[in-house]
């Protein structure tokens, strides 16, 4: 069976011989032109027309150039936003915390305070976030949380609304994304105390909507795809600045300064694609916080206990379009320092 040769391959074979033929014909024509007058113009023969058609024209792209551009494009592939792109997302989260605390105070070895506090707190957080691609491997992000908190306790029962702590951050991918290799991303987030501080609230009147101090969190994330499963993990460290110049009354004493302890956290999990449009996720997160120091106006100070927060999260992702995925999560607290449970939804705003 005879197989037709593709036009590109015929071009490659004829162009080299055509070039040599043209060079020899040019030299011969130059020698003849010096001794004989030029012949009258005649229409180009079929061979000459073929040679002219096979010549490289100005603006033509060679196979080498196409290959170079393709390889360069592959080398610059990142998982973050492209330069100049913007993404808007909305997060809705609900959490419930039920706790029972016992306040005990001794004065000269005499028990002067014994108080049991039962607290039931329901918190709804609406977070609007914007991401901007500074470079292909560098993305800037900012988030604005709006918090509604309903609490039932011995001192206060009611609803408090307010702005939470604004966060500014960057995500940087040091290495290009390559097939069958892990993706590493470093993060840095600055949390600003824009919410109502727990160290300035008035007992029995309102609730805190923020942390009360500035904090910086740095971390690294890693993920690896084993189709149809993707595994991921994270590690982060948070340093806190102290909250000074306070004047909050606590059990007859005036709180003047709080030095929150640093914390370290880690997480791990996997995501499994059930189909092209549905995926499930399971992850575990834990954060260990060092002891915080509280200073009072009379010169005394006290330290809180070390805290450990652990959450088990189950998620469901629904792909509603090639570029849009809705994520739903349910979290269960594993320690006494964690929320009892939480529910969350994440959706893009730029469909």
PEWO-V770259 format. One record per run of one state. SS is the DSSP state (helix for helix, strand for strand, loop for the rest). FROM is the first residue (numbers start at 1). TO is the last residue. If there is no record, write none. Layout:
ss->(SS/SS)
from->(FROM/FROM)
to->(TO/TO)
This chain:
ss->(loop/helix/loop/helix/loop/helix/loop/strand/loop/strand/loop/strand/loop/strand/loop/strand/loop/strand/loop/strand/loop/strand/loop/strand/loop/strand/loop/strand/loop/strand/loop/strand/loop/strand/loop/strand/loop/strand/loop/strand/loop/strand/loop)
from->(1/7/34/46/55/63/76/86/108/110/136/138/153/157/164/167/173/183/192/215/227/229/241/243/244/248/251/253/260/263/274/278/290/293/297/301/304/307/322/324/334/341/349)
to->(6/33/45/54/62/75/85/107/109/135/137/152/156/163/166/172/182/191/214/226/228/240/242/243/247/250/252/259/262/273/277/289/292/296/300/303/306/321/323/333/340/348/351)
